[in-house]
Amino acid sequence: MAPPKNRRPGFSRRAQLGLFIGYVIAVGGALGALLLLAVSIVDPRGFSALRGASADATAPVAGAGRSVVGFFSGLGDGISAYFRAGSQNAGLSAELAEARRELVRRQALEYENRRLYALLGLARQAGDDVTIARIVGSSYDSPRRLATLSAGTTAGVAVGQPVRSPDGLIGRIIDAGALASRVLLVSDRASIVPARLLRNGIPVIAQGRGDGTIDVRPLEVGRNPFKRGDIIITSGTGGLYPPLVPIARVVKLDDDGAVALPLADPATTSFAIVEPAFEPTAVAADAAAPADTR
């Protein structure tokens, strides 16, 4: 037989007990509310203390809940940041590479400006220079040590004229075209420059060795007068090179001489000054010399 549709709680003790507890809770809640209302009217300070006590009781629960929410929120932010880190690192790497390239460009410009300022100061001191030209090439491994200037006879360049930079003597013109000229470097075997030892004025001869260095020998036979670090300068003897132009620095001593490195390196020099000969007759003599001796 099917049970009736409207079954009353009286048929079940569990249902009756649940209904009774519900009534008790409802009545208790109503009485508690009336009590709190009466307390708030009769004793406001006491009611404020009760509210403070309830806040103290619920604060740990609220704090724990907030911590849980913050933890999961931070966890989500961390995961999101992790996935964004790859693209951010790529962007930062690109910015760092561009900054490095810009730094190199700035350093190169600063270096070139220093060289040009030094060259300009040298040109002002010389006053009667023939021209200022760019060094467009120089030999490294060749047995002949030569350089090419971007100036020729149209700029007043002539065979035999000395060529120098702010660092020192580069060499002399051995061939001159209309728009370009060729320079015999002081390190070439065919280059012989009358010179002096700056420290004590002893006359010496500076001759190229063909390997990028210069062989320095004293004119007088005797005790070796050189020391490491000595500076060799032109003496002006012969009338081709002006005096007091730096040539090289001594780096190695021999039995009766020394080996020196040129102070002016065409490989690191952008511009050079072509000067007139110290004595004009010396240029004519050099131009008349056979080509194999130049």
Buried (B, 14 or more C-beta within 10 A) or exposed (E): EEEEEEEEEEEEEEEEEEEEEEEEEEEEEEEEEEEEEEBBEEEEEEBEEBEEEEEEEEEEEEEEEEEEEEEEEEEEEEEEEEEEEEEEEEEEEEEEEEEEEEEEEEEEEEEEEEBBEBBEEBBEEBEEBBBBBEBEEBBEEEEEBBBBBBBBBEBBBBBBBBBBBBBBBBBBBBBBBEEBBBBBBBBBBBBBBBBBBBBEEBEBBBBBBBEBBBBBBBEEEEEEBBEEEBBBBBBBBBBBBBEEBBBBBBBEBEEEBBBBBBBBBBEEBBBBBBBBBBBEEBBEBBBEEEEEEB
